[in-house]
């Protein structure tokens, strides 16, 4: 049985860079709004089929991580909450969130985030 008083969602310290953006002369520019650190559970992302090594976009699976976060992170979005993607640094490497889901498990509200290696886009 899990002791919820001592349960920790994660033990990996990650840094979240939160950006804002706007159009200037038709070009979308990003600007760093804030940076904060949090602890999350981070693990390699894997697919159901063991032989599958690439996802539909052609990115290698080993360049992806699965993160369970106590705080929401943002991916590019059409809604007005935060339309500009966050960047997450895990062990010195930057990743971008490609999917963020509200996740309720073990009576703890948190977020399930799929991260892909940030390639500058």
Secondary structure, 3 states (H helix, E strand, C coil): CCCCCCCCCCCEEEEEEEEEEEEECCEEEEEEEEEEEEEEEEEECCCCCCCCCECCCCCEHHHEEEEEECCCCCCCCCCCCCCCCCEEEECCEEEEEEEEEEEEECCEEEEEEEEEECCCC
